[in-house]
Amino acid sequence: MKRTAIFSIIFALLTAFSLMSQHTLAQQPISLSLKQAQEIAAENAYNVRLAETDIETARQQVKELTATGLPQVNGSIGYNDNIGLPVQLVPGDFFGQPGQDIEVQFGTKYSANAGLSVNQLLFSGSYLVGLQAANAFLEKSREDKAKSVIDIRKTVAEVYFLVLATEEGISIIDSSLDITRKLAEETRITYDNGMVEETDFDQLNLMVSNLEVSKSNSLNMLKIARSYLNFHLGYPENTEVILTQDIASLIEELKPLALIEENFDLFSNIDYRIMKRQQELAALQLKQQKSLYLPSLSAFLNYQTQAQRANWDFFDSKGKWYSSSVWGVNMSIPIFSSGERRAKVNQSRAQVEKTIIAGEQLERGLKIQYKTTADELKDALLTYGTSNQNKELSEKIFRRTGIKYQEGISGSLDLLNTQRQYLDSQSQYINAALNVLNKSIALQSMN
């Protein structure tokens, strides 16, 4: 008993240690590059998982429809207990009693039967076209999943960029806040000694207050962006995700100039491929409606055996069972439907025409969209280059003005103006970089 108790304690301790280790492991930060984040989202995103279930549903629908054209076998078993046999009136002439009706009960108290039926579809135009349509629908489901993957990869990239941009913006605010706080503290000392006006001191405090508000707003934005990133990755909201790439490295990795030089391949565009599948399905629907004018042919085989007993002895080997069997062929020939079939054919023909028009519209729209996105990416690259230069210049100006302010050469108004100029140029740089990344991903997802 002591040994059992010791083993129980050891087992409990090991289990607790294992659970603690798993909890600790789950709380560890996860480091992800952009590609890693996209791959994880492509597996865990809700839309992708839903699309996978649609594929499985379509796959089973193909099997279901295929089975309808294969042999169908059904069995039946029946049992009757005739509590009160029906009475029939028979003319007495049959029994030597003319002029009288004789009451007669036909049948036995107990009866049982068993049967087996086999049906086989030999020809049906609707069935053959339905198989083609089911397989086409399965392929469309796969295309839909591919679109879900492309969309989630694009969405995750945009959120990834937003998190990086927000973090960089916070870093710039922190840097400016440190400098401004230091200048405000030095100005306070100078003001206490009566060497500067109170306006200069108040001006710097106002600058610090505004920067703190901007930082608070940026932190809230960062929290929201990270929540969306975890949502698309399929992670719990409290999971800490460390982004291993920065904006500059991502721009270099995406190669926006090379993307601009690529030719638009319409047939590789997922929206265009899905439209082609829809056109195929519409054509098959028209073909199926036309096939309803054709006859259908099927064969059948039925076998049945039955027994009737005055006493309940169906399992008696001496009792007789009476069998019957029949086979045959059925042909169903459509003759007249009062215009119903013609109306359905015309509806399907109109749907085919509709998908053709929608395909032409999509083709032209995609070409315009691709060219527009490529042109916007060109402009974004130009703006990015200019804003990068302006960012560096404004930073130099702000730091030099800060030094001049410390030396008493520049006033607080000059410092405020250069700080605003510095923050504006930094914000413009981040927005320009973010625009380059988003346009690059948009262009990439179209090919």
Buried (B, 14 or more C-beta within 10 A) or exposed (E): EEEEEEEEEEEEEEEEEEEEEEEEEEEEEBEBBBEBBBBBBBEBBEBBEEBBEBBEEBBEBBEEBBEEBEEBEEEEEEEBEEEEEEEEEEEEEEEEEEEEEEEEEEEBBBBBBBBBBBBBBEEBBBBBBBBBBBBBBBBBBBBBBBBBBBBBBBBBBBBBBBBBBBBBBBEBBEBBBEBBBEBBEBBBEBBEEEEBBEEBBBBBBBBBEBBBEBBEEBBEBBEEBBEBBBBBBBBEEEBEBEBEBEBEEBBEEBEBEEBBEBEBEBEEBBBBBBBBBBBBBBBBBBBBBBBBEBEBBBBBBBBBBBBBBEEEEBEEEEEEEEEEEEEEEEEEEEEEEEEEBEEBBEEBBEBBEEBBEBBEEBBEEBEEBBEEBBEBBBEBBEBBEEBBEBBEEBBEBBEEBBEBBBEEEBBBEBBBBBBBBBBEBBBBBBBBBBBBBBBBBBBBBBB
